[in-house]
Amino acid sequence: MSEFVKITAGKLRGRKILTPGGKTHPMGERERLALFNMVGNSLDGRTVLDLYAGSGALGLEAASRGASKIVFVEKNPTALDCVRQNIMELGAENCEVVRGDVAVFTTDMTFDIILADPPYDNFVSEDLARVADWLAPNGILVLSHPKEAPIISGLNLEKTRQYAAARLSAYHK
């Protein structure tokens, strides 16, 4: 853990967070700004699920923009430590960190926003099959993916934007 990225907006704007390094590649600032333009810059009172959390950058951006509850899901132990350290360093509140694989993750909660930035070298769209169950009515999923936007049962693909090798797709319930 040595590389840093900055929070782009909100009450934590400009604060640096650690990244876990290794195979984990944090989403770039330009892409994060585009992602939050898709969901809305003000997340006051919204609940957020950050899947494939990595450094926690997406969930911490949501916290900075006013999200009331953020749940981070990550299976890599080094990345989990990084998320926990970033939450502590920023003093982010209402955060829960879950060690687990998205493919087998379960929850009884529903979320207004789900952010998913899976590793491109091992992207399996079927791992997101249950994501519609976790979205509140009118909820939004923003998925970062390497190729064409996958079909996700129970969700409507609204738009896709391309940024270099990355694509961001917004789905609504």
HELIX and SHEET records of a PDB file:
HELIX    1   1 GLU A   29  VAL A   39  1                                  11    
HELIX    2   2 ALA A   57  SER A   64  1                                   8    
HELIX    3   3 PRO A   77  LEU A   90  1                                  14    
HELIX    4   4 TYR A  120  ASN A  122  5                                   3    
HELIX    5   5 SER A  125  LEU A  128  5                                   4    
HELIX    6   6 VAL A  131  TRP A  134  1                                   4    
SHEET    1   A 2 PHE A   4  LYS A   6  0                                        
SHEET    2   A 2 LYS A  16  LEU A  18 -1                                        
SHEET    1   B 7 CYS A  95  ARG A  99  0                                        
SHEET    2   B 7 LYS A  69  GLU A  74  1                                        
SHEET    3   B 7 THR A  47  LEU A  51  1                                        
SHEET    4   B 7 PHE A 111  ALA A 116  1                                        
SHEET    5   B 7 LEU A 135  HIS A 145  1                                        
SHEET    6   B 7 ALA A 166  HIS A 172 -1                                        
SHEET    7   B 7 ASN A 156  TYR A 163 -1                                        
END                                                                             
